[in-house]
Amino acid sequence: MSNSHGGRPSSWAVVALALVGFATGGVALCLGPNWVLFWVGVAIVMASGLLGVVVGIFSDVVVDEPRVVPEVIDYSLFGSQGGRRRGGPYAGKSPHPMGSDPEVKPHG
């Protein structure tokens, strides 16, 4: 799998079907309400949910590499790099990056 969060075409088709069902139900509520058309929209959304389980839509989730936040360098008013760095004299020189492994801590 590539490093893209794009997902498979089958997953996008399921999302498009759910959007059509949601829009159908919304339009039906604005037209009166038209309850038959509303329940058709509900049925389309439910069918897209079942179809999403069948195609394995949740397997498209991509877990990135841990993100390391770089230190911000202090710049002067005129754009030249100053001698100070945020975090003191040893900022950015730690052998331990500031990140977390998503396998160990899945929510950061």
Steps between C-alpha positions, in 0.01 A plus 500: 500500500628845418545785744169653394183543701297478181334164558385245246244577229255255659517693827437828321202343321353405839554854629338644187201268544461610863515863389229438239279339765557784744425760234187312394370502856584867541324600179200290601471691826505830312228387257212490732628272676473211258525204741524230232801668341649561845484131587650414160795722595526327838502162325778616265713617793446170683584302186821700460592416860458130432688533172780678687537201730503263199775690314703553818494879499677522837804316363587815303622675815868587464713542811778751438849484634541678833528872446795685644432866564805706399630771726420855401809709432493859622510741206577869528275777375692509170475128427848386600538207732578597857718316745217409736288191466180422681573252778840627608852432374442128443172536311468265206809300596331228701555143375140425601251647248179657629248257355300196590466164335137453386527128573576573864286812552238500222361844582825693537 
